């Protein structure tokens, strides 16, 4: 399929781990589909005018309240969806490709607490990495932690 035949969303995410082996996560409330609520990495869609680095830093601030700096890129993650049964945005839905860049980042300021108003993030929390297996969480967390371990 030619790139002009599908929609693409570019997103940036951050793996932020503290000295206590806790990872900073944000609670995605599911947006229009509350049944899809789960924990995820801080991050999200990059605006048209932004670099991926600037957009990722903005998303971290909005979702967690923290100022952060990107340490290094860890990995990319790509997925596709056939939205032919969806009623999103267009009368004739198109296939969709999500492209995510995952960075290692560190906190340099701010205070824990989401700054989004009427957004898809309700809160942010430090979560023990070993507790993730018992929590509803997005695959991007596992992708990011696997990449962080491989880069160590």
C-alpha positions as CSV (number, residue, x, y, z in Angstrom):
1,X,0.0,0.0,0.0
2,X,1.4,3.4,-1.0
3,X,2.0,5.9,1.9
4,X,-0.7,8.3,0.5
5,X,-3.3,5.6,1.0
6,X,-3.3,5.5,4.8
7,X,-3.2,7.9,7.7
8,X,-0.1,8.1,10.0
9,X,0.2,9.4,13.6
10,X,3.7,10.2,14.9
11,X,4.1,10.0,18.7
12,X,6.9,10.3,21.2
13,X,7.0,8.6,24.5
14,X,9.4,8.5,27.5
15,X,10.7,5.9,29.8
16,X,11.5,7.6,33.1
17,X,12.8,5.4,35.9
18,X,13.8,6.7,39.4
19,X,16.4,5.3,41.8
20,X,13.7,3.2,43.6
21,X,13.1,1.2,40.4
22,X,9.7,2.9,39.8
23,X,8.6,4.0,36.4
24,X,6.6,7.2,35.7
25,X,3.3,6.4,34.1
26,X,0.2,8.2,33.0
27,X,-3.4,7.0,33.2
28,X,-5.0,7.0,29.8
29,X,-8.7,7.3,30.5
30,X,-9.7,5.8,27.2
31,X,-11.0,9.0,25.6
32,X,-14.2,8.2,23.8
33,X,-13.9,4.6,24.7
34,X,-13.5,4.3,28.5
35,X,-13.3,0.5,28.4
36,X,-9.8,1.1,26.8
37,X,-8.4,2.9,29.9
38,X,-5.0,1.8,31.0
39,X,-1.5,2.8,32.2
40,X,0.9,4.0,29.6
41,X,4.2,5.9,29.2
42,X,4.0,9.7,29.3
43,X,3.8,10.9,25.7
44,X,1.6,11.2,22.7
45,X,1.0,12.8,19.4
46,X,3.5,15.2,17.9
47,X,2.0,18.4,16.5
48,X,2.6,19.4,12.9
49,X,4.9,22.3,13.8
50,X,6.9,20.4,16.5
51,X,10.1,18.4,16.4
52,X,9.6,14.9,17.9
53,X,11.9,15.9,20.7
54,X,10.0,19.1,21.6
55,X,6.7,17.3,21.3
56,X,7.8,14.5,23.6
57,X,9.0,17.0,26.2
58,X,5.7,18.9,25.9
59,X,3.7,15.7,26.4
60,X,5.7,14.7,29.5
61,X,4.9,18.1,31.0
62,X,1.2,18.0,30.2
63,X,0.7,14.4,31.4
64,X,2.9,14.3,34.5
65,X,3.6,18.0,35.6
66,X,7.3,17.3,35.3
67,X,9.9,19.1,33.2
68,X,12.2,16.5,31.6
69,X,15.1,16.2,29.3
70,X,15.6,13.4,26.8
71,X,18.6,11.3,27.5
72,X,18.7,9.2,24.3
73,X,16.3,7.5,21.8
74,X,15.7,3.9,22.8
75,X,13.6,2.4,20.1
76,X,10.7,2.8,17.6
77,X,7.5,0.9,17.6
78,X,5.1,0.7,14.6
79,X,1.6,-0.8,14.4
80,X,-1.2,-0.8,11.9
81,X,-5.0,-0.9,12.2
82,X,-7.6,-1.4,9.6
83,X,-10.3,1.1,10.6
84,X,-12.8,0.1,7.9
85,X,-15.4,-0.6,10.7
86,X,-14.7,2.7,12.5
87,X,-16.6,5.9,12.3
88,X,-13.5,8.1,13.1
89,X,-13.0,11.5,11.5
90,X,-14.0,10.6,7.9
91,X,-17.0,9.2,6.1
92,X,-14.7,6.8,4.3
93,X,-12.2,5.6,6.9
94,X,-8.6,4.8,5.8
95,X,-6.1,2.3,7.2
96,X,-4.0,3.7,10.0
97,X,-0.3,3.4,10.9
98,X,1.1,4.5,14.3
99,X,4.8,5.3,14.5
100,X,6.1,5.8,18.0
101,X,9.6,6.9,19.1
102,X,10.5,6.0,22.6
103,X,13.2,7.9,24.6
104,X,14.9,7.5,27.9
105,X,14.3,10.7,29.8
106,X,15.0,12.2,33.2
107,X,13.2,14.7,35.4
108,X,14.8,18.1,35.8
109,X,12.0,20.0,37.6
110,X,8.3,20.4,38.1
111,X,5.8,18.7,40.4
112,X,3.8,15.5,39.9
113,X,0.3,16.2,38.6
114,X,-1.2,16.2,35.2
115,X,-1.8,19.6,33.6
116,X,-4.2,18.4,30.9
117,X,-7.7,19.8,31.1
118,X,-10.4,17.7,29.5
119,X,-7.7,15.5,27.9
120,X,-7.1,11.8,27.9
121,X,-4.8,11.7,30.9
122,X,-6.4,11.8,34.3
123,X,-3.3,11.4,36.5
124,X,0.4,10.3,36.6
125,X,2.1,8.1,39.2
126,X,5.4,6.4,40.0
127,X,4.8,2.7,39.8
128,X,7.0,-0.1,40.9
129,X,8.3,-1.9,37.8
130,X,7.8,-5.3,39.3
131,X,4.1,-4.6,39.8
132,X,3.4,-4.0,36.1
133,X,2.5,-7.6,35.4
134,X,-0.6,-7.3,37.6
135,X,-1.7,-4.0,36.1
136,X,-3.7,-3.2,32.9
137,X,-1.0,-1.4,30.9
138,X,-0.2,-0.5,27.3
139,X,2.3,-2.6,25.3
140,X,4.4,0.5,24.8
141,X,5.6,0.3,28.4
142,X,7.0,-3.2,27.8
143,X,8.5,-2.1,24.5
144,X,10.2,0.8,26.3
145,X,11.5,-1.2,29.3
146,X,12.8,-3.9,27.0
147,X,14.7,-1.3,25.0
148,X,16.0,0.3,28.2
149,X,17.3,-3.0,29.5
150,X,18.9,-3.8,26.1
151,X,20.7,-0.4,26.1
152,X,22.1,-0.8,29.5
